Amino acid sequence: MAESVSRDQIIERLLAASDAKLTLEGVSDATSLREDLDISSLILITLATELEEKLQIDIDDDELSRIQTVGDLFRTIEKSRRRSQ
Protein backbone atom coordinates (compact mmCIF):
# COMPACT_ATOMS: atom_id res chain seq x y z
CA MET A 1 0.00 0.00 0.00
CA ALA A 2 1.27 3.47 -0.90
CA GLU A 3 2.51 5.59 1.96
CA SER A 4 0.89 8.98 2.40
CA VAL A 5 3.38 11.79 1.91
CA SER A 6 2.31 15.41 2.27
CA ARG A 7 3.36 18.31 0.09
CA ASP A 8 5.21 19.83 3.06
CA GLN A 9 7.12 16.58 3.63
CA ILE A 10 8.24 16.54 0.02
CA ILE A 11 9.34 20.18 0.20
CA GLU A 12 11.19 19.50 3.47
CA ARG A 13 12.99 16.60 1.75
CA LEU A 14 13.98 18.93 -1.09
CA LEU A 15 15.26 21.49 1.42
CA ALA A 16 17.23 18.79 3.26
CA ALA A 17 18.94 17.86 -0.01
CA SER A 18 19.67 21.50 -0.76
CA ASP A 19 22.27 23.94 0.50
CA ALA A 20 19.79 26.79 -0.01
CA LYS A 21 18.85 28.91 2.97
CA LEU A 22 15.13 28.76 2.18
CA THR A 23 12.43 27.71 4.62
CA LEU A 24 9.29 25.74 3.92
CA GLU A 25 7.34 28.99 3.72
CA GLY A 26 9.82 30.39 1.21
CA VAL A 27 9.21 27.63 -1.33
CA SER A 28 6.45 28.05 -3.93
CA ASP A 29 5.44 26.26 -7.11
CA ALA A 30 7.65 28.72 -9.01
CA THR A 31 10.77 27.83 -6.99
CA SER A 32 13.44 26.48 -9.37
CA LEU A 33 14.95 23.18 -8.28
CA ARG A 34 18.27 23.94 -9.93
CA GLU A 35 18.65 27.70 -9.44
CA ASP A 36 16.87 28.32 -6.13
CA LEU A 37 17.44 24.98 -4.37
CA ASP A 38 20.66 23.88 -6.13
CA ILE A 39 19.19 20.41 -6.75
CA SER A 40 21.37 18.57 -9.26
CA SER A 41 20.04 16.02 -11.75
CA LEU A 42 21.52 13.23 -9.64
CA ILE A 43 19.80 14.46 -6.48
CA LEU A 44 16.52 14.79 -8.38
CA ILE A 45 16.82 11.21 -9.63
CA THR A 46 17.45 10.02 -6.07
CA LEU A 47 14.47 11.98 -4.73
CA ALA A 48 12.23 10.72 -7.55
CA THR A 49 13.22 7.14 -6.74
CA GLU A 50 12.32 7.69 -3.08
CA LEU A 51 8.95 9.15 -4.08
CA GLU A 52 8.26 6.29 -6.49
CA GLU A 53 8.84 3.77 -3.70
CA LYS A 54 6.85 5.64 -1.05
CA LEU A 55 3.93 6.58 -3.30
CA GLN A 56 4.02 3.47 -5.50
CA ILE A 57 4.13 5.53 -8.68
CA ASP A 58 6.32 5.56 -11.76
CA ILE A 59 7.95 8.74 -13.02
CA ASP A 60 9.41 8.07 -16.44
CA ASP A 61 12.74 9.52 -17.49
CA ASP A 62 11.21 11.95 -20.01
CA GLU A 63 8.93 13.43 -17.33
CA LEU A 64 11.82 13.62 -14.88
CA SER A 65 13.98 15.51 -17.37
CA ARG A 66 11.26 18.17 -17.80
CA ILE A 67 10.93 18.95 -14.08
CA GLN A 68 12.32 22.45 -13.52
CA THR A 69 10.29 23.82 -10.61
CA VAL A 70 8.62 22.60 -7.43
CA GLY A 71 5.28 22.99 -9.22
CA ASP A 72 6.51 20.78 -12.08
CA LEU A 73 7.45 18.12 -9.54
CA PHE A 74 4.00 18.13 -7.93
CA ARG A 75 2.23 18.08 -11.31
CA THR A 76 4.35 15.09 -12.33
CA ILE A 77 3.55 13.28 -9.06
CA GLU A 78 -0.19 13.89 -9.58
CA LYS A 79 -0.02 12.73 -13.19
CA SER A 80 1.81 9.55 -12.10
CA ARG A 81 -0.74 8.93 -9.32
CA ARG A 82 -3.62 9.17 -11.79
CA ARG A 83 -1.89 6.76 -14.18
CA SER A 84 -1.30 4.20 -11.44
CA GLN A 85 -4.90 4.10 -10.22
N, C-alpha and C positions, 0 to 999 in steps of 0.2 A: 504494500500500500504506500502511496506517495506521502511523503512527509509534508506538512504544512510549513511554508516558509513565507514570512511577511516581507513586504516591500522594504520596510526599515531594516530587517535582518540582512537582506541582500545588499542594501546600500552600506550598512555597517561592515559587511564583508569586503566590499569594494574599498572602503576607507582603510580597512586593516591592511589591505594589499598595496595601499598607496602611501607615498611619502608626503602627499598633499596635506596642508594644514586646515582642511575643510572639516566642518562638523556635519552631522546628519541634516541639520536644518539648512545648511549651506549648499546642499546638493539638490538640483532640480532635474527635470527631464532634459533640459538643454545642456546640462553639465557634460563636457567632453571627457570621455574615458582617457584618451591619450593626452590631451593638452591640460585639462584641469586636474585630473587624478593621476596622471603619469602611469597609466595602466598599459603595459606592453602587450603585444600580441600573445606572447607566451603566458603571461599572467591571465589574460582573458580566456585563453584556451583552458587553463587550469580551473578557473572559476566556472566556466561553462560546463566542464566535466562534473564538477561538484554539484551544480544545479541539476544537471541531467540525472544524476544518481538520486538526489534528494527528492526531486519532483517527478521522477520517472517520465521524463520527456526526452525528445531527441532534437538537438539543434544541429542542423547540417552545416557543413563547412562554408557553403556559399552564404548562408544567413549570418554565420559568425563573422565572416569577413566584412559584412556590411554594417556591423554594429559600430557606431561612432560615438553615441551619446547614451546616457543613462536611460532616456526614453526609448531609444532603439532597443536596448537590452530588454526592457520590460515588454515592449511590443512583440519581440521575438519569443520571449517566454510565453506570452499569452497565445500567440499563434501556434507554438509547439504544443501547449496544453490542449487547445481545441482539436488539433490533429490527432492527439493520442487518446481522445475520448471515444 
